Amino acid sequence: MLKTIIMAAGEGTRMKSNKSKVLHKLLNREIIKYVVDASRFDESQTIIIGGKNKDDLSKIFPDDIIIEQKIGKDYPYGTGYAASLALNEISDNDQVLVLNGDIPLITKSSLEEFISNHIENDNSASVLSTKVKNPINYGRIIRDDSGDFIGIVEHKDLKLNQDIINEINTGIYIFKGSDLKLALSKLDTNNEQSELYLTDCIEILYNDGKKVMAFTASDPDEFYGINNKKELAEAKKILQKRVNENHMLNGVVIEDPEMAIIDPEVIIGKDTIVSGPVKILGKSEIGENCTIEGSSRIEDSILKNNIKIDNSVIEKSFLDEGADVGPYSHLRPNAKLGKNVHIGNFVEVKNSTLGDGTKAGHLAYIGDSDLGSKINIGCGVIFVNYDGKFKHRSVVKDNAFIGSNSNIVAPVIIEEEAYIAAGSTITSDVEAGHLSIERAEQKNIAGYAEKKRKRDLEKEKEQK
């Protein structure tokens, strides 16, 4: 069985944060979640070595084994000690993958290839390496004239001509369970830092005549470690580029890939156009032939085909085919738009359903309401849903007409083909086909302008 040990106990002091390094988010997901997902395979078990962040890790990964690495004068330090904490979960016949929790760009395919090569070659241990342009501060992979692995040399210990080697140790290893146990039992703290180093296990097994190999991964970006918030931002750029390129290769038009922010779990259909500094977040699903433009933000929402969003915010909502929203409108959680619904500018919809073909062109609030199909919502219409303590719902049925500047005070039911006259405040039900008017009767006062002029002149004389 494959057992995966993920090192996540470091506090990450260079992050200058109260939050553990691996719990910082990258495109809306914790750094360590990328590592766990990439290293999770069928019939594998994940063991996370945490520290003070143990409780937080347990909440994020309730089905995995979380082991706390305690720190203090009574406890050893180092990656070797951290790995040894998992030994009770490891059998001799297991294969044990070990990697750090701060490399969110690692891919499942690279790890899968690494594991397969290790098993096919029946190695005691394997090291995953990569080649970089600037290897300074990295441990180097040393090979003999035949290209076979003979060791790892830390940067500070490099000998003459070894500093030009650009193949580095990524810090990812896989061991046979029995050989990992053997090597860990031989570790000592005879080094400058007085720590137990997992890297030394490779040297121990090699010197014992065990079969050890290094496999080279092609993309060095996958092993980009994060130690501060500058590196967090750099990792985000790399990951976002990867996500956006994948969408474009699958038929999505992203007019400026450097501006669009799209989370990794987002699904977008072909021929959809993403234009401008758009944000598509969470587990949103966008259909085909949609247009999303301006500074729109879409979060955890489902949009079917042929939808247009212009400079608007969509949160936890559902939009059926042909709907359009914006500019400058806001769909709050649990808004549900039917087919060909039109939401124009400066309209807010919250916890409401709008049936097929219903229109709200401008300056309206629709909250806690159920609207049928082909309803017209005039400018300035407010669905009044809150009595100061409780929320109430209103219902408007098919083909009704709500005139401009009307207040619909919940709970009321407006039946099919009913008309609400502009400026009305509706507090009771309206029957089908009826016209409801609730406003003061208009009066036209003859000669008012002349009378006002005379009054104004008299006031001016009095003030003098």
VOSE-368500 format. One record per residue (C-alpha): residue number from 1; x, y, z. Coordinates in nm, 3 decimals, padded with zeros to 5 digits. Each point is the difference from the previous one (the first is absolute). Layout:
+------+---------+---------+---------+
: resi :       x :       y :       z :
+------+---------+---------+---------+
:  NUM :       X :       Y :       Z :
...
+------+---------+---------+---------+
//
This chain:
+------+---------+---------+---------+
: resi :       x :       y :       z :
+------+---------+---------+---------+
:    1 :  00.000 :  00.000 :  00.000 :
:    2 :  00.115 :  00.355 : -00.067 :
:    3 :  00.038 :  00.214 :  00.311 :
:    4 :  00.061 :  00.371 : -00.055 :
:    5 :  00.168 :  00.211 :  00.268 :
:    6 : -00.047 :  00.375 : -00.041 :
:    7 :  00.217 :  00.231 :  00.208 :
:    8 : -00.213 :  00.290 :  00.122 :
:    9 :  00.122 :  00.086 :  00.350 :
:   10 :  00.208 :  00.306 : -00.087 :
:   11 : -00.141 :  00.328 :  00.126 :
:   12 :  00.140 :  00.194 : -00.295 :
:   13 :  00.133 :  00.298 :  00.192 :
:   14 :  00.106 :  00.169 : -00.324 :
:   15 : -00.367 :  00.027 : -00.094 :
:   16 : -00.030 :  00.252 :  00.287 :
:   17 : -00.350 : -00.118 :  00.079 :
:   18 : -00.202 : -00.145 :  00.286 :
:   19 : -00.110 : -00.272 : -00.241 :
:   20 :  00.200 : -00.315 : -00.070 :
:   21 :  00.184 :  00.014 : -00.334 :
:   22 : -00.176 : -00.298 : -00.156 :
:   23 : -00.342 :  00.144 :  00.091 :
:   24 :  00.046 :  00.313 : -00.208 :
:   25 : -00.222 : -00.006 : -00.306 :
:   26 :  00.093 : -00.011 : -00.365 :
:   27 : -00.290 :  00.057 : -00.240 :
:   28 : -00.252 : -00.057 :  00.277 :
:   29 :  00.152 : -00.327 :  00.129 :
:   30 :  00.251 : -00.071 :  00.276 :
:   31 :  00.355 : -00.063 : -00.121 :
:   32 :  00.008 : -00.343 :  00.158 :
:   33 : -00.326 : -00.104 : -00.164 :
:   34 :  00.170 :  00.009 : -00.340 :
:   35 :  00.273 : -00.228 :  00.133 :
:   36 : -00.243 : -00.244 :  00.160 :
:   37 : -00.219 : -00.018 : -00.311 :
:   38 :  00.298 : -00.052 : -00.232 :
:   39 :  00.142 : -00.279 :  00.218 :
:   40 : -00.326 : -00.184 :  00.065 :
:   41 : -00.044 : -00.320 : -00.201 :
:   42 : -00.230 : -00.300 :  00.007 :
:   43 :  00.081 : -00.223 :  00.296 :
:   44 :  00.237 :  00.253 :  00.154 :
:   45 :  00.004 :  00.149 :  00.348 :
:   46 :  00.105 :  00.354 :  00.084 :
:   47 :  00.187 :  00.081 :  00.321 :
:   48 :  00.051 :  00.368 :  00.076 :
:   49 :  00.264 :  00.106 :  00.251 :
:   50 : -00.133 :  00.321 :  00.152 :
:   51 :  00.101 :  00.224 :  00.285 :
:   52 : -00.199 :  00.273 :  00.169 :
:   53 : -00.226 : -00.014 : -00.306 :
:   54 : -00.113 : -00.356 :  00.079 :
:   55 : -00.360 :  00.095 :  00.086 :
:   56 : -00.038 :  00.207 : -00.317 :
:   57 :  00.143 : -00.283 : -00.209 :
:   58 : -00.241 : -00.246 :  00.162 :
:   59 : -00.295 :  00.216 : -00.105 :
:   60 :  00.119 :  00.024 : -00.360 :
:   61 :  00.096 : -00.369 : -00.027 :
:   62 : -00.234 : -00.189 :  00.236 :
:   63 :  00.059 : -00.335 : -00.173 :
:   64 :  00.380 :  00.011 :  00.011 :
:   65 :  00.247 : -00.072 :  00.279 :
:   66 :  00.131 :  00.316 :  00.166 :
:   67 :  00.300 : -00.038 :  00.231 :
:   68 :  00.131 :  00.286 :  00.212 :
:   69 :  00.373 :  00.069 : -00.001 :
:   70 :  00.074 :  00.155 :  00.337 :
:   71 :  00.277 :  00.254 :  00.028 :
:   72 :  00.224 :  00.068 :  00.297 :
:   73 :  00.322 : -00.095 :  00.173 :
:   74 : -00.137 : -00.345 :  00.079 :
:   75 : -00.064 : -00.083 : -00.366 :
:   76 :  00.232 : -00.053 : -00.299 :
:   77 : -00.012 :  00.230 : -00.302 :
:   78 :  00.016 : -00.060 : -00.372 :
:   79 : -00.178 : -00.169 : -00.288 :
:   80 :  00.130 : -00.341 :  00.103 :
:   81 : -00.165 :  00.030 :  00.340 :
:   82 : -00.324 :  00.122 : -00.162 :
:   83 : -00.008 : -00.304 : -00.230 :
:   84 :  00.067 : -00.235 :  00.293 :
:   85 : -00.322 :  00.115 :  00.167 :
:   86 : -00.193 : -00.185 : -00.270 :
:   87 :  00.175 : -00.335 :  00.044 :
:   88 : -00.285 : -00.152 :  00.201 :
:   89 : -00.219 :  00.041 : -00.310 :
:   90 :  00.251 : -00.164 : -00.237 :
:   91 :  00.058 : -00.369 : -00.068 :
:   92 :  00.310 : -00.156 : -00.156 :
:   93 : -00.183 : -00.072 : -00.325 :
:   94 : -00.127 :  00.355 : -00.049 :
:   95 :  00.141 :  00.248 : -00.247 :
:   96 :  00.046 :  00.333 :  00.181 :
:   97 : -00.015 :  00.329 : -00.191 :
:   98 :  00.136 :  00.300 :  00.192 :
:   99 : -00.042 :  00.362 : -00.106 :
:  100 : -00.037 :  00.349 :  00.141 :
:  101 : -00.334 :  00.172 :  00.044 :
:  102 :  00.109 :  00.333 : -00.151 :
:  103 :  00.033 : -00.098 : -00.369 :
:  104 : -00.351 :  00.062 : -00.139 :
:  105 :  00.107 : -00.014 : -00.365 :
:  106 :  00.088 : -00.369 :  00.010 :
:  107 : -00.215 : -00.208 : -00.238 :
:  108 : -00.151 : -00.343 :  00.042 :
:  109 :  00.148 : -00.113 : -00.333 :
:  110 :  00.358 :  00.075 :  00.111 :
:  111 : -00.047 : -00.185 :  00.329 :
:  112 : -00.169 : -00.291 : -00.175 :
:  113 :  00.291 : -00.036 : -00.243 :
:  114 :  00.250 :  00.026 :  00.286 :
:  115 : -00.175 : -00.270 :  00.203 :
:  116 : -00.033 : -00.230 : -00.303 :
:  117 :  00.370 :  00.029 : -00.085 :
:  118 :  00.094 : -00.073 :  00.360 :
:  119 : -00.213 : -00.314 :  00.015 :
:  120 :  00.096 : -00.125 : -00.348 :
:  121 :  00.370 :  00.026 :  00.089 :
:  122 : -00.057 : -00.167 :  00.338 :
:  123 :  00.195 :  00.276 :  00.175 :
:  124 :  00.057 :  00.024 :  00.372 :
:  125 : -00.025 :  00.377 : -00.033 :
:  126 : -00.048 :  00.254 : -00.277 :
:  127 :  00.060 :  00.374 : -00.018 :
:  128 : -00.198 :  00.235 : -00.223 :
:  129 :  00.224 :  00.259 : -00.164 :
:  130 : -00.039 :  00.278 : -00.254 :
:  131 :  00.227 :  00.231 : -00.195 :
:  132 : -00.004 :  00.377 :  00.062 :
:  133 :  00.176 :  00.301 : -00.147 :
:  134 :  00.116 :  00.128 :  00.338 :
:  135 :  00.079 : -00.285 :  00.243 :
:  136 :  00.150 :  00.219 :  00.274 :
:  137 : -00.099 : -00.109 :  00.353 :
:  138 : -00.134 : -00.336 : -00.121 :
:  139 :  00.147 : -00.342 :  00.069 :
:  140 :  00.147 : -00.149 : -00.320 :
:  141 : -00.050 : -00.346 : -00.144 :
:  142 :  00.337 : -00.165 : -00.062 :
:  143 :  00.030 : -00.264 : -00.271 :
:  144 :  00.290 : -00.209 : -00.125 :
:  145 :  00.131 : -00.006 : -00.357 :
:  146 : -00.274 : -00.245 : -00.094 :
:  147 : -00.270 :  00.231 :  00.131 :
:  148 : -00.083 : -00.216 :  00.299 :
:  149 : -00.091 :  00.165 :  00.330 :
:  150 :  00.274 : -00.001 :  00.261 :
:  151 : -00.114 :  00.263 :  00.251 :
:  152 : -00.135 :  00.338 :  00.103 :
:  153 :  00.235 :  00.283 :  00.094 :
:  154 : -00.134 :  00.305 :  00.183 :
:  155 :  00.088 :  00.338 : -00.150 :
:  156 :  00.237 :  00.094 :  00.283 :
:  157 :  00.193 : -00.327 : -00.045 :
:  158 :  00.054 :  00.020 : -00.377 :
:  159 :  00.347 : -00.081 : -00.126 :
:  160 :  00.186 :  00.143 : -00.300 :
:  161 : -00.211 : -00.013 : -00.319 :
:  162 : -00.304 : -00.136 :  00.186 :
:  163 : -00.146 :  00.349 :  00.021 :
:  164 : -00.073 : -00.007 : -00.375 :
:  165 : -00.235 : -00.296 :  00.042 :
:  166 : -00.357 :  00.118 : -00.061 :
:  167 : -00.183 : -00.320 :  00.099 :
:  168 : -00.143 :  00.060 :  00.345 :
:  169 : -00.168 : -00.199 :  00.275 :
:  170 : -00.370 :  00.094 :  00.019 :
:  171 : -00.039 : -00.146 :  00.351 :
:  172 : -00.242 : -00.267 : -00.124 :
:  173 :  00.089 : -00.362 :  00.076 :
:  174 : -00.153 : -00.345 : -00.008 :
:  175 :  00.122 : -00.294 :  00.208 :
:  176 : -00.083 : -00.360 :  00.058 :
:  177 : -00.154 : -00.008 :  00.346 :
:  178 :  00.259 : -00.240 :  00.139 :
:  179 :  00.292 :  00.204 : -00.137 :
:  180 : -00.139 :  00.328 :  00.132 :
:  181 : -00.025 : -00.152 :  00.348 :
:  182 :  00.357 : -00.130 : -00.027 :
:  183 :  00.141 :  00.334 : -00.115 :
:  184 : -00.189 :  00.204 :  00.261 :
:  185 :  00.139 : -00.225 :  00.273 :
:  186 :  00.354 :  00.091 : -00.110 :
:  187 : -00.045 :  00.378 : -00.010 :
:  188 :  00.206 :  00.215 :  00.236 :
:  189 :  00.029 :  00.368 :  00.083 :
:  190 :  00.370 :  00.038 : -00.080 :
:  191 : -00.046 :  00.312 : -00.212 :
:  192 :  00.015 :  00.377 :  00.043 :
:  193 : -00.370 :  00.030 :  00.083 :
:  194 : -00.014 : -00.313 :  00.221 :
:  195 : -00.305 : -00.118 : -00.192 :
:  196 : -00.114 : -00.330 : -00.146 :
:  197 : -00.006 :  00.042 : -00.379 :
:  198 : -00.216 : -00.215 : -00.227 :
:  199 :  00.251 :  00.066 : -00.280 :
:  200 :  00.255 : -00.206 :  00.195 :
:  201 : -00.224 : -00.305 : -00.041 :
:  202 :  00.086 :  00.001 : -00.370 :
:  203 :  00.373 : -00.004 :  00.076 :
:  204 : -00.041 : -00.272 :  00.264 :
:  205 : -00.185 : -00.232 : -00.238 :
:  206 :  00.241 :  00.069 : -00.286 :
:  207 :  00.301 : -00.076 :  00.221 :
:  208 : -00.170 : -00.319 :  00.118 :
:  209 : -00.005 : -00.118 : -00.361 :
:  210 : -00.373 :  00.053 : -00.044 :
:  211 : -00.137 :  00.100 : -00.340 :
:  212 : -00.055 :  00.377 : -00.008 :
:  213 : -00.085 :  00.204 : -00.310 :
:  214 : -00.087 :  00.358 : -00.090 :
:  215 : -00.274 :  00.077 : -00.251 :
:  216 : -00.007 :  00.336 : -00.176 :
:  217 : -00.326 :  00.192 : -00.039 :
:  218 : -00.024 :  00.228 : -00.302 :
:  219 : -00.176 :  00.307 :  00.145 :
:  220 :  00.191 :  00.177 :  00.280 :
:  221 : -00.298 :  00.226 :  00.073 :
:  222 : -00.174 : -00.295 :  00.165 :
:  223 :  00.247 :  00.012 :  00.287 :
:  224 : -00.029 :  00.370 :  00.075 :
:  225 : -00.001 :  00.023 :  00.380 :
:  226 : -00.174 :  00.280 :  00.185 :
:  227 :  00.172 :  00.167 :  00.295 :
:  228 : -00.133 :  00.358 : -00.010 :
:  229 : -00.287 :  00.196 : -00.146 :
:  230 :  00.203 :  00.114 : -00.298 :
:  231 :  00.053 : -00.364 : -00.094 :
:  232 : -00.370 : -00.063 :  00.067 :
:  233 : -00.084 :  00.263 : -00.262 :
:  234 :  00.250 : -00.149 : -00.245 :
:  235 : -00.150 : -00.346 :  00.049 :
:  236 : -00.345 :  00.142 : -00.064 :
:  237 :  00.117 :  00.141 : -00.334 :
:  238 :  00.141 : -00.336 : -00.106 :
:  239 : -00.310 : -00.190 :  00.110 :
:  240 : -00.238 :  00.252 : -00.159 :
:  241 :  00.189 : -00.020 : -00.327 :
:  242 : -00.030 : -00.379 :  00.010 :
:  243 : -00.375 :  00.016 :  00.071 :
:  244 : -00.073 :  00.260 : -00.267 :
:  245 :  00.208 : -00.175 : -00.266 :
:  246 : -00.188 : -00.322 :  00.068 :
:  247 : -00.333 :  00.177 : -00.057 :
:  248 :  00.123 :  00.160 : -00.321 :
:  249 :  00.123 : -00.336 : -00.131 :
:  250 : -00.352 : -00.132 :  00.068 :
:  251 : -00.168 :  00.267 : -00.210 :
:  252 : -00.053 :  00.295 :  00.236 :
:  253 :  00.090 :  00.349 : -00.123 :
:  254 :  00.189 :  00.194 :  00.269 :
:  255 :  00.082 :  00.334 : -00.157 :
:  256 :  00.261 :  00.097 :  00.258 :
:  257 :  00.120 : -00.308 :  00.192 :
:  258 :  00.211 :  00.209 :  00.237 :
:  259 : -00.308 :  00.187 :  00.125 :
:  260 : -00.254 : -00.280 :  00.042 :
:  261 : -00.009 : -00.173 :  00.339 :
:  262 : -00.150 : -00.348 : -00.028 :
:  263 :  00.008 : -00.254 :  00.282 :
:  264 :  00.129 : -00.353 : -00.076 :
:  265 : -00.334 : -00.175 :  00.052 :
:  266 : -00.195 :  00.227 : -00.237 :
:  267 : -00.155 : -00.162 : -00.310 :
:  268 : -00.046 :  00.213 : -00.315 :
:  269 : -00.158 : -00.113 : -00.328 :
:  270 :  00.146 :  00.054 : -00.345 :
:  271 : -00.043 :  00.330 : -00.188 :
:  272 : -00.067 :  00.190 :  00.321 :
:  273 :  00.175 :  00.338 :  00.001 :
:  274 :  00.169 :  00.133 :  00.314 :
:  275 :  00.091 :  00.365 : -00.043 :
:  276 :  00.173 :  00.232 :  00.245 :
:  277 :  00.085 : -00.041 :  00.371 :
:  278 : -00.268 : -00.263 :  00.054 :
:  279 :  00.000 : -00.224 :  00.311 :
:  280 : -00.159 : -00.345 : -00.024 :
:  281 :  00.033 : -00.161 :  00.340 :
:  282 : -00.073 : -00.313 :  00.199 :
:  283 : -00.175 : -00.285 : -00.179 :
:  284 : -00.179 :  00.212 : -00.257 :
:  285 : -00.117 : -00.164 : -00.322 :
:  286 : -00.031 :  00.212 : -00.314 :
:  287 : -00.168 : -00.137 : -00.313 :
:  288 :  00.081 :  00.048 : -00.367 :
:  289 : -00.022 :  00.323 : -00.202 :
:  290 : -00.017 :  00.223 :  00.305 :
:  291 :  00.152 :  00.348 :  00.028 :
:  292 :  00.141 :  00.118 :  00.331 :
:  293 :  00.151 :  00.344 : -00.011 :
:  294 :  00.113 :  00.303 :  00.194 :
:  295 :  00.070 : -00.039 :  00.370 :
:  296 : -00.252 : -00.278 :  00.047 :
:  297 :  00.036 : -00.242 :  00.292 :
:  298 : -00.167 : -00.340 : -00.009 :
:  299 :  00.023 : -00.219 :  00.308 :
:  300 : -00.129 : -00.356 :  00.051 :
:  301 : -00.268 :  00.050 : -00.264 :
:  302 : -00.137 : -00.195 : -00.296 :
:  303 : -00.051 :  00.176 : -00.332 :
:  304 : -00.150 : -00.192 : -00.290 :
:  305 :  00.068 :  00.071 : -00.369 :
:  306 : -00.026 :  00.335 : -00.183 :
:  307 :  00.009 :  00.222 :  00.307 :
:  308 :  00.141 :  00.352 :  00.016 :
:  309 :  00.139 :  00.159 :  00.317 :
:  310 :  00.116 :  00.362 : -00.015 :
:  311 :  00.182 :  00.158 :  00.296 :
:  312 : -00.213 : -00.183 :  00.255 :
:  313 :  00.031 : -00.222 :  00.309 :
:  314 : -00.153 : -00.349 :  00.005 :
:  315 :  00.013 : -00.192 :  00.330 :
:  316 : -00.124 : -00.356 :  00.054 :
:  317 : -00.267 :  00.039 : -00.265 :
:  318 : -00.144 : -00.187 : -00.298 :
:  319 : -00.057 :  00.152 : -00.345 :
:  320 : -00.178 : -00.193 : -00.272 :
:  321 :  00.070 :  00.028 : -00.373 :
:  322 : -00.012 :  00.340 : -00.167 :
:  323 : -00.015 :  00.208 :  00.319 :
:  324 :  00.191 :  00.327 :  00.014 :
:  325 :  00.109 :  00.211 :  00.295 :
:  326 :  00.142 :  00.350 :  00.023 :
:  327 :  00.169 :  00.228 : -00.011 :
:  328 :  00.043 :  00.064 :  00.372 :
:  329 : -00.248 : -00.247 :  00.144 :
:  330 :  00.030 : -00.244 :  00.288 :
:  331 : -00.141 : -00.350 :  00.033 :
:  332 :  00.034 : -00.099 :  00.363 :
:  333 : -00.017 : -00.360 :  00.129 :
:  334 : -00.286 : -00.219 : -00.120 :
:  335 : -00.106 :  00.216 : -00.292 :
:  336 : -00.146 : -00.219 : -00.274 :
:  337 : -00.057 :  00.141 : -00.347 :
:  338 : -00.201 : -00.187 : -00.262 :
:  339 :  00.065 : -00.004 : -00.372 :
:  340 :  00.044 :  00.338 : -00.172 :
:  341 : -00.047 :  00.198 :  00.321 :
:  342 :  00.127 :  00.357 : -00.035 :
:  343 :  00.158 :  00.173 :  00.298 :
:  344 :  00.114 :  00.347 : -00.105 :
:  345 :  00.206 :  00.258 :  00.184 :
:  346 : -00.004 :  00.060 :  00.375 :
:  347 : -00.231 : -00.289 :  00.085 :
:  348 :  00.044 : -00.218 :  00.309 :
:  349 : -00.152 : -00.347 :  00.027 :
:  350 :  00.021 : -00.205 :  00.320 :
:  351 : -00.148 : -00.340 :  00.089 :
:  352 : -00.254 :  00.031 : -00.280 :
:  353 : -00.116 : -00.189 : -00.308 :
:  354 : -00.075 :  00.172 : -00.331 :
:  355 : -00.180 : -00.203 : -00.266 :
:  356 :  00.077 : -00.016 : -00.371 :
:  357 : -00.004 :  00.333 : -00.183 :
:  358 : -00.051 :  00.219 :  00.307 :
:  359 :  00.167 :  00.341 : -00.020 :
:  360 :  00.128 :  00.249 :  00.257 :
:  361 :  00.169 :  00.271 : -00.205 :
:  362 :  00.136 :  00.237 :  00.260 :
:  363 :  00.015 :  00.123 :  00.357 :
:  364 : -00.198 : -00.275 :  00.173 :
:  365 :  00.029 : -00.220 :  00.308 :
:  366 : -00.149 : -00.350 : -00.014 :
:  367 :  00.042 : -00.182 :  00.330 :
:  368 : -00.162 : -00.316 :  00.140 :
:  369 : -00.249 : -00.025 : -00.285 :
:  370 : -00.124 : -00.251 : -00.255 :
:  371 : -00.071 :  00.150 : -00.340 :
:  372 : -00.157 : -00.186 : -00.290 :
:  373 :  00.075 :  00.037 : -00.369 :
:  374 : -00.026 :  00.304 : -00.229 :
:  375 : -00.042 :  00.249 :  00.282 :
:  376 :  00.107 :  00.361 : -00.043 :
:  377 :  00.163 :  00.164 :  00.302 :
:  378 :  00.009 :  00.377 : -00.047 :
:  379 :  00.269 :  00.246 :  00.101 :
:  380 :  00.027 :  00.059 :  00.374 :
:  381 : -00.211 : -00.298 :  00.109 :
:  382 :  00.075 : -00.124 :  00.350 :
:  383 : -00.108 : -00.335 :  00.141 :
:  384 : -00.030 :  00.091 :  00.368 :
:  385 :  00.082 : -00.320 :  00.187 :
:  386 :  00.104 :  00.096 :  00.356 :
:  387 : -00.229 :  00.113 :  00.282 :
:  388 :  00.283 :  00.082 :  00.237 :
:  389 :  00.022 : -00.349 :  00.145 :
:  390 : -00.104 : -00.258 : -00.259 :
:  391 :  00.037 : -00.048 : -00.376 :
:  392 : -00.313 : -00.069 : -00.206 :
:  393 : -00.053 : -00.122 : -00.357 :
:  394 : -00.214 :  00.135 : -00.281 :
:  395 : -00.128 : -00.178 : -00.311 :
:  396 : -00.057 :  00.154 : -00.343 :
:  397 : -00.154 : -00.229 : -00.261 :
:  398 :  00.043 : -00.019 : -00.377 :
:  399 : -00.045 :  00.301 : -00.230 :
:  400 : -00.052 :  00.250 :  00.282 :
:  401 :  00.113 :  00.361 : -00.042 :
:  402 :  00.158 :  00.192 :  00.288 :
:  403 :  00.009 :  00.373 : -00.075 :
:  404 :  00.294 :  00.224 :  00.083 :
:  405 :  00.069 :  00.121 :  00.353 :
:  406 : -00.232 : -00.257 :  00.160 :
:  407 :  00.047 : -00.164 :  00.339 :
:  408 : -00.110 : -00.363 :  00.037 :
:  409 : -00.032 : -00.050 :  00.376 :
:  410 :  00.029 : -00.370 :  00.091 :
:  411 : -00.176 : -00.226 :  00.045 :
:  412 : -00.226 :  00.056 : -00.302 :
:  413 : -00.106 : -00.200 : -00.306 :
:  414 : -00.044 :  00.175 : -00.334 :
:  415 : -00.190 : -00.231 : -00.235 :
:  416 :  00.039 : -00.059 : -00.376 :
:  417 : -00.024 :  00.301 : -00.233 :
:  418 : -00.060 :  00.239 :  00.289 :
:  419 :  00.118 :  00.358 : -00.043 :
:  420 :  00.154 :  00.215 :  00.271 :
:  421 : -00.021 :  00.370 : -00.080 :
:  422 :  00.317 :  00.204 :  00.028 :
:  423 :  00.065 :  00.149 :  00.342 :
:  424 : -00.221 : -00.245 :  00.189 :
:  425 :  00.073 : -00.159 :  00.336 :
:  426 : -00.160 : -00.345 : -00.005 :
:  427 : -00.077 : -00.156 :  00.338 :
:  428 : -00.269 : -00.255 : -00.092 :
:  429 : -00.056 : -00.261 : -00.268 :
:  430 : -00.095 :  00.099 : -00.355 :
:  431 : -00.234 : -00.223 : -00.202 :
:  432 :  00.072 : -00.125 : -00.350 :
:  433 : -00.049 :  00.259 : -00.273 :
:  434 : -00.071 :  00.284 :  00.246 :
:  435 :  00.162 :  00.342 :  00.004 :
:  436 :  00.113 :  00.106 :  00.346 :
:  437 :  00.059 :  00.368 :  00.075 :
:  438 :  00.104 :  00.126 :  00.342 :
:  439 :  00.092 :  00.368 : -00.008 :
:  440 : -00.153 :  00.342 :  00.066 :
:  441 : -00.227 :  00.130 : -00.277 :
:  442 :  00.175 :  00.249 : -00.228 :
:  443 : -00.122 :  00.361 :  00.022 :
:  444 :  00.080 :  00.271 : -00.256 :
:  445 : -00.025 :  00.347 :  00.160 :
:  446 : -00.076 :  00.270 : -00.255 :
:  447 :  00.197 :  00.326 :  00.020 :
:  448 :  00.245 : -00.137 :  00.254 :
:  449 :  00.311 :  00.147 : -00.165 :
:  450 : -00.141 :  00.356 :  00.004 :
:  451 : -00.113 : -00.032 :  00.361 :
:  452 :  00.347 : -00.126 :  00.099 :
:  453 :  00.171 :  00.292 : -00.172 :
:  454 : -00.214 :  00.248 :  00.194 :
:  455 :  00.072 : -00.171 :  00.331 :
:  456 :  00.372 : -00.001 : -00.074 :
:  457 : -00.003 :  00.373 : -00.081 :
:  458 : -00.183 :  00.081 :  00.324 :
:  459 :  00.257 : -00.201 :  00.200 :
:  460 :  00.287 :  00.184 : -00.170 :
:  461 : -00.157 :  00.336 :  00.094 :
:  462 : -00.046 : -00.110 :  00.361 :
:  463 :  00.366 : -00.107 :  00.024 :
:  464 :  00.114 :  00.342 : -00.124 :
+------+---------+---------+---------+
//
